[in-house]
């Protein structure tokens, strides 16, 4: 697992704990739980070298995390800041390519980015 996938997974786990850590509730808590599970899923799938491009899906989730505190109810100031910081971190972790292995995947090589 690359550092970016590991970091994304940690963000996903923390998102699933925002109700406990930051007291989020309602729509914001539901959003954090769903997005957290999806972030973890995408990060795990992206550990496969031929599926690395899927890590870019987490950019959309990161953008949602930045916008969500302003669009949903049930979030306090600390939870809002945490959501924005998590979103920015998730976007930042989604762009690095990581080191390519020496393996080759026949016609799939063109999709390994």
RADAJO-V437180 format. One line per field, one symbol per residue. phi: phi as a letter, one per 30 degrees, with the letter a starting at -180 (. if undefined). psi: psi as a letter, one per 20 degrees, with the letter a starting at -180 (. if undefined). burial: # if it has 24 or more other C-alpha atoms within 12 Angstrom, else .. A space follows every 50 residues. Layout:
# RADAJO-V437180
phi=???
psi=???
burial=???
This chain:
# RADAJO-V437180
phi=.ddddddddddeddddcddddbidaidddddddddeddddeddddddded cedddddddddddddddeddcccjbcdddddddddddddddddddddidd dddbbhddedcdb
psi=prhhhghhggggghhijhhghjkqrchggggggghgghgggggghihphi jhhihihigghghghhhghihqrkpagghgghggggggggghiihphrpp riqqkciihiio.
burial=.#.################..#.##..##.#################### .###############.##..#.##...##.##############.#... ...........#.
